[in-house]
Amino acid sequence: MLQKVSICGAETAGLPKLSHKENEELMQRLKAGDMAAREKFIVGNMRLVLSLVKRFWAKNANADDVFQAGCVGLIKAIDGFDLSFNVKFSTYAVPMILGEIKRYLRDGNSLRVSRSIRDRAYRILKVRESLEEKDEEATIEKIAEVLQVQEREVVYALDAISDPVSLYEPVYNKSGDTLQLLDQLFDETQSEEIWTERVALKDAIERLTERERKILQLRYFEGKTQTEISKEVGISQAQVSRLEKNAIGTIRKEIS
C-alpha cells in the first residue's frame, strides 16, 4: 500500500536517491537561497519520510495523509536545520518528522482526548514497557501501584487513547458472507423477540376488564396481597383470586 503513495502524481518507488555528498551540497545551496536546490533536496529526502511512515501503518490511518504529515515535518526540519549543528541532516530530521506524524495521528482522532489523560496514558505505557523489560507481568494493578494511582484511572487512560473501531468493521466471514461488528452487538433487554412479547402483553392487558387490570396492578406492580386488594376494591378475597386467575388465563391465551 505504501509503495502506491503519490507525490504530485508520481509513485514513491520512483523517488530519487541522493548521496551524502549531494545532500550536503544541496543543503548549502538552499540555505543560500537557491529555491531549485531546496525543491530537489525535499524530493530527494522523501524516502526518509517513507521509511518512517511504515512504522505507523498499523494505525489504520490513510497512507497519503500520514505521508503528507511526514513531509511537513521534513520541511520544518529543513527550515530549522543549521549547518553549524555538525550533525547529519537525517539525524536532526527524524525526530521532527516523527513528531509531526504523531501529532497528525493524535489530533486527527475523531474522539478528542484531553492532554492530561493522554500524558497519563503515555506514562502508563512507559511503565508497562519498563516492567516488561524486567520480565515482570505488567498488570493493571502493578502499573497503578508504580504510578500511585487508582486502577480505574489506568484502565480509563488506556481506553481513551485506543483507536476507535468502526461498527462496520468485518469480524467474521463464512461462506462468502461477511459479518460486521454491528451484527454482533445487541441489547438483550431490547431484542426484537422481547420487544414483540411486550407489545403482545400490552395488547392482552388492554383486553381485560377495568377491574381485572386494577387487580393485576395492585397484585404484581404494587405487591399487595389478595386480602389487601379485597379490602381496597370492596370484594371478597375469593373473588379477587378468581378474577386474578381469569385475567392471567386471558393473557396467556392472547400471547401464546
Secondary structure as a PSIPRED ss2 file (coil, helix, strand):
# PSIPRED VFORMAT (PSIPRED V4.0)

   1 M C   1.000  0.000  0.000
   2 L H   0.000  1.000  0.000
   3 Q H   0.000  1.000  0.000
   4 K H   0.000  1.000  0.000
   5 V C   1.000  0.000  0.000
   6 S E   0.000  0.000  1.000
   7 I E   0.000  0.000  1.000
   8 C C   1.000  0.000  0.000
   9 G C   1.000  0.000  0.000
  10 A E   0.000  0.000  1.000
  11 E E   0.000  0.000  1.000
  12 T H   0.000  1.000  0.000
  13 A H   0.000  1.000  0.000
  14 G H   0.000  1.000  0.000
  15 L C   1.000  0.000  0.000
  16 P C   1.000  0.000  0.000
  17 K C   1.000  0.000  0.000
  18 L C   1.000  0.000  0.000
  19 S C   1.000  0.000  0.000
  20 H H   0.000  1.000  0.000
  21 K H   0.000  1.000  0.000
  22 E H   0.000  1.000  0.000
  23 N H   0.000  1.000  0.000
  24 E H   0.000  1.000  0.000
  25 E H   0.000  1.000  0.000
  26 L H   0.000  1.000  0.000
  27 M H   0.000  1.000  0.000
  28 Q H   0.000  1.000  0.000
  29 R H   0.000  1.000  0.000
  30 L H   0.000  1.000  0.000
  31 K H   0.000  1.000  0.000
  32 A C   1.000  0.000  0.000
  33 G C   1.000  0.000  0.000
  34 D C   1.000  0.000  0.000
  35 M H   0.000  1.000  0.000
  36 A H   0.000  1.000  0.000
  37 A H   0.000  1.000  0.000
  38 R H   0.000  1.000  0.000
  39 E H   0.000  1.000  0.000
  40 K H   0.000  1.000  0.000
  41 F H   0.000  1.000  0.000
  42 I H   0.000  1.000  0.000
  43 V H   0.000  1.000  0.000
  44 G H   0.000  1.000  0.000
  45 N C   1.000  0.000  0.000
  46 M H   0.000  1.000  0.000
  47 R H   0.000  1.000  0.000
  48 L H   0.000  1.000  0.000
  49 V H   0.000  1.000  0.000
  50 L H   0.000  1.000  0.000
  51 S H   0.000  1.000  0.000
  52 L H   0.000  1.000  0.000
  53 V H   0.000  1.000  0.000
  54 K H   0.000  1.000  0.000
  55 R H   0.000  1.000  0.000
  56 F H   0.000  1.000  0.000
  57 W H   0.000  1.000  0.000
  58 A H   0.000  1.000  0.000
  59 K H   0.000  1.000  0.000
  60 N C   1.000  0.000  0.000
  61 A C   1.000  0.000  0.000
  62 N C   1.000  0.000  0.000
  63 A H   0.000  1.000  0.000
  64 D H   0.000  1.000  0.000
  65 D H   0.000  1.000  0.000
  66 V H   0.000  1.000  0.000
  67 F H   0.000  1.000  0.000
  68 Q H   0.000  1.000  0.000
  69 A H   0.000  1.000  0.000
  70 G H   0.000  1.000  0.000
  71 C H   0.000  1.000  0.000
  72 V H   0.000  1.000  0.000
  73 G H   0.000  1.000  0.000
  74 L H   0.000  1.000  0.000
  75 I H   0.000  1.000  0.000
  76 K H   0.000  1.000  0.000
  77 A H   0.000  1.000  0.000
  78 I H   0.000  1.000  0.000
  79 D H   0.000  1.000  0.000
  80 G H   0.000  1.000  0.000
  81 F C   1.000  0.000  0.000
  82 D C   1.000  0.000  0.000
  83 L H   0.000  1.000  0.000
  84 S H   0.000  1.000  0.000
  85 F H   0.000  1.000  0.000
  86 N C   1.000  0.000  0.000
  87 V C   1.000  0.000  0.000
  88 K C   1.000  0.000  0.000
  89 F H   0.000  1.000  0.000
  90 S H   0.000  1.000  0.000
  91 T H   0.000  1.000  0.000
  92 Y H   0.000  1.000  0.000
  93 A H   0.000  1.000  0.000
  94 V H   0.000  1.000  0.000
  95 P H   0.000  1.000  0.000
  96 M H   0.000  1.000  0.000
  97 I H   0.000  1.000  0.000
  98 L H   0.000  1.000  0.000
  99 G H   0.000  1.000  0.000
 100 E H   0.000  1.000  0.000
 101 I H   0.000  1.000  0.000
 102 K H   0.000  1.000  0.000
 103 R H   0.000  1.000  0.000
 104 Y H   0.000  1.000  0.000
 105 L H   0.000  1.000  0.000
 106 R H   0.000  1.000  0.000
 107 D H   0.000  1.000  0.000
 108 G C   1.000  0.000  0.000
 109 N C   1.000  0.000  0.000
 110 S C   1.000  0.000  0.000
 111 L C   1.000  0.000  0.000
 112 R C   1.000  0.000  0.000
 113 V C   1.000  0.000  0.000
 114 S C   1.000  0.000  0.000
 115 R H   0.000  1.000  0.000
 116 S H   0.000  1.000  0.000
 117 I H   0.000  1.000  0.000
 118 R H   0.000  1.000  0.000
 119 D H   0.000  1.000  0.000
 120 R H   0.000  1.000  0.000
 121 A H   0.000  1.000  0.000
 122 Y H   0.000  1.000  0.000
 123 R H   0.000  1.000  0.000
 124 I H   0.000  1.000  0.000
 125 L H   0.000  1.000  0.000
 126 K H   0.000  1.000  0.000
 127 V H   0.000  1.000  0.000
 128 R H   0.000  1.000  0.000
 129 E H   0.000  1.000  0.000
 130 S H   0.000  1.000  0.000
 131 L H   0.000  1.000  0.000
 132 E H   0.000  1.000  0.000
 133 E H   0.000  1.000  0.000
 134 K C   1.000  0.000  0.000
 135 D C   1.000  0.000  0.000
 136 E C   1.000  0.000  0.000
 137 E C   1.000  0.000  0.000
 138 A C   1.000  0.000  0.000
 139 T C   1.000  0.000  0.000
 140 I H   0.000  1.000  0.000
 141 E H   0.000  1.000  0.000
 142 K H   0.000  1.000  0.000
 143 I H   0.000  1.000  0.000
 144 A H   0.000  1.000  0.000
 145 E H   0.000  1.000  0.000
 146 V H   0.000  1.000  0.000
 147 L H   0.000  1.000  0.000
 148 Q C   1.000  0.000  0.000
 149 V C   1.000  0.000  0.000
 150 Q C   1.000  0.000  0.000
 151 E H   0.000  1.000  0.000
 152 R H   0.000  1.000  0.000
 153 E H   0.000  1.000  0.000
 154 V H   0.000  1.000  0.000
 155 V H   0.000  1.000  0.000
 156 Y H   0.000  1.000  0.000
 157 A H   0.000  1.000  0.000
 158 L H   0.000  1.000  0.000
 159 D H   0.000  1.000  0.000
 160 A H   0.000  1.000  0.000
 161 I C   1.000  0.000  0.000
 162 S C   1.000  0.000  0.000
 163 D C   1.000  0.000  0.000
 164 P C   1.000  0.000  0.000
 165 V C   1.000  0.000  0.000
 166 S C   1.000  0.000  0.000
 167 L C   1.000  0.000  0.000
 168 Y C   1.000  0.000  0.000
 169 E C   1.000  0.000  0.000
 170 P E   0.000  0.000  1.000
 171 V E   0.000  0.000  1.000
 172 Y E   0.000  0.000  1.000
 173 N E   0.000  0.000  1.000
 174 K E   0.000  0.000  1.000
 175 S C   1.000  0.000  0.000
 176 G C   1.000  0.000  0.000
 177 D E   0.000  0.000  1.000
 178 T E   0.000  0.000  1.000
 179 L E   0.000  0.000  1.000
 180 Q E   0.000  0.000  1.000
 181 L H   0.000  1.000  0.000
 182 L H   0.000  1.000  0.000
 183 D H   0.000  1.000  0.000
 184 Q H   0.000  1.000  0.000
 185 L C   1.000  0.000  0.000
 186 F C   1.000  0.000  0.000
 187 D C   1.000  0.000  0.000
 188 E H   0.000  1.000  0.000
 189 T H   0.000  1.000  0.000
 190 Q H   0.000  1.000  0.000
 191 S C   1.000  0.000  0.000
 192 E H   0.000  1.000  0.000
 193 E H   0.000  1.000  0.000
 194 I H   0.000  1.000  0.000
 195 W H   0.000  1.000  0.000
 196 T H   0.000  1.000  0.000
 197 E H   0.000  1.000  0.000
 198 R H   0.000  1.000  0.000
 199 V H   0.000  1.000  0.000
 200 A H   0.000  1.000  0.000
 201 L H   0.000  1.000  0.000
 202 K H   0.000  1.000  0.000
 203 D H   0.000  1.000  0.000
 204 A H   0.000  1.000  0.000
 205 I H   0.000  1.000  0.000
 206 E H   0.000  1.000  0.000
 207 R C   1.000  0.000  0.000
 208 L C   1.000  0.000  0.000
 209 T C   1.000  0.000  0.000
 210 E H   0.000  1.000  0.000
 211 R H   0.000  1.000  0.000
 212 E H   0.000  1.000  0.000
 213 R H   0.000  1.000  0.000
 214 K H   0.000  1.000  0.000
 215 I H   0.000  1.000  0.000
 216 L H   0.000  1.000  0.000
 217 Q H   0.000  1.000  0.000
 218 L H   0.000  1.000  0.000
 219 R H   0.000  1.000  0.000
 220 Y H   0.000  1.000  0.000
 221 F H   0.000  1.000  0.000
 222 E C   1.000  0.000  0.000
 223 G C   1.000  0.000  0.000
 224 K C   1.000  0.000  0.000
 225 T C   1.000  0.000  0.000
 226 Q H   0.000  1.000  0.000
 227 T H   0.000  1.000  0.000
 228 E H   0.000  1.000  0.000
 229 I H   0.000  1.000  0.000
 230 S H   0.000  1.000  0.000
 231 K H   0.000  1.000  0.000
 232 E H   0.000  1.000  0.000
 233 V H   0.000  1.000  0.000
 234 G C   1.000  0.000  0.000
 235 I C   1.000  0.000  0.000
 236 S C   1.000  0.000  0.000
 237 Q H   0.000  1.000  0.000
 238 A H   0.000  1.000  0.000
 239 Q H   0.000  1.000  0.000
 240 V H   0.000  1.000  0.000
 241 S H   0.000  1.000  0.000
 242 R H   0.000  1.000  0.000
 243 L H   0.000  1.000  0.000
 244 E H   0.000  1.000  0.000
 245 K H   0.000  1.000  0.000
 246 N H   0.000  1.000  0.000
 247 A H   0.000  1.000  0.000
 248 I H   0.000  1.000  0.000
 249 G H   0.000  1.000  0.000
 250 T H   0.000  1.000  0.000
 251 I H   0.000  1.000  0.000
 252 R H   0.000  1.000  0.000
 253 K H   0.000  1.000  0.000
 254 E H   0.000  1.000  0.000
 255 I H   0.000  1.000  0.000
 256 S C   1.000  0.000  0.000
